[in-house]
Amino acid sequence: MDPYEQIRLLEDQLQTKKDYISKLEAQLEAQNSRGAGRKRKLNSKDIELIKSYRAKGCTYAEIAENFGLSVGSVYNYCNH
């Protein structure tokens, strides 16, 4: 196989993969077009506030009580 033929083959494979990605993106958009799925309880600003309280030395339990969350949720927001 000559180099030009290899290039054409690779370009075809790349286009096939791009088409597949486009198809998956369209499916994902269609599946969630109505806003389905679990909604976040907190926005990014609240999460940053939780992290700052933790950095200031507040316990997970104190933060959880203030935000109406479980201790585990606060831990997850602080560590992920």
BELZI-V140664 format. One record per run of one state. SS is the DSSP state (alpha for helix, beta for strand, coil for the rest). FROM is the first residue (numbers start at 0). LEN is the number of residues. If there is no record, write none. Layout:
# BELZI-V140664
((SS:FROM:LEN) (SS:FROM:LEN))
This chain:
# BELZI-V140664
((coil:0:2) (alpha:2:29) (coil:31:12) (alpha:43:12) (coil:55:4) (alpha:59:8) (coil:67:3) (alpha:70:9) (coil:79:1))
